[in-house]
Amino acid sequence: MSGRSITRIVQVTVGLSVVGIAIGSVLGAILGTLFGLRLRDVGFATEMWPAGAVFGAAMGAGLAPVAAWTLMRRVPIWRAIAETAAGTVLGTALGLIVPRLPAPWLGVLGFVVAATRLWLTHRVSRSGAGAQTG
C-alpha cells in the first residue's frame, strides 16, 4: 500500500468522523433534551442538551468511521447517514417511551442495527454477481 493510499484512507476516516461528530451532536442535543423532559416531567430541560450533544458527538466520532469501513462500504453515503440517524432516533425513542430502558444506549443500539441492516442489504453475493437488494 503506497503512502498516497494511506493518506487517502486517513483523510476519508477523518471526514467520516467529522460527519459523525456533526450529526451525532445535533441528534444528541435534541434527544438529550427530550430525555431531560422525561426525567423531570416539567418545562424545557435545557440542561440536558449539552450532555446529549457531547455524548452524541463522541459516539458519532467513533461509530461513523467504524461502521462505514466495516459494514457500509457499498452503501450510498446518503443512505448510510439517513438510515443510521433514523435508527438512532428510533432506538432512543424506545428508551424514552419505556422508562426502565437506557435511552442513550438504545440510540447507539439503533445505530448499530441500522448499519447492520444496510450491510445485509448491500453486500456482494458470494458469486460476485453484484449487490443483493432488500
C-alpha positions, 0 to 999 in steps of 0.5 A, a space after each residue: 500500500 503506497 503512502 498516497 493510499 494511506 493518506 487517502 484512507 486517513 483523510 476519508 476516516 477523518 471526514 467520516 468522523 467529522 460527519 459523525 461528530 456533526 450529526 451525532 451532536 445535533 441528534 444528541 442535543 435534541 434527544 438529550 433534551 427530550 430525555 431531560 423532559 422525561 426525567 423531570 416531567 416539567 418545562 424545557 430541560 435545557 440542561 440536558 442538551 449539552 450532555 446529549 450533544 457531547 455524548 452524541 458527538 463522541 459516539 458519532 466520532 467513533 461509530 461513523 468511521 467504524 461502521 462505514 469501513 466495516 459494514 457500509 462500504 457499498 452503501 450510498 453515503 446518503 443512505 448510510 447517514 439517513 438510515 443510521 440517524 433514523 435508527 438512532 432516533 428510533 432506538 432512543 425513542 424506545 428508551 424514552 417511551 419505556 422508562 426502565 430502558 437506557 435511552 442513550 444506549 438504545 440510540 447507539 443500539 439503533 445505530 448499530 442495527 441500522 448499519 447492520 441492516 444496510 450491510 445485509 442489504 448491500 453486500 456482494 453475493 458470494 458469486 460476485 454477481 453484484 449487490 443483493 437488494 432488500 
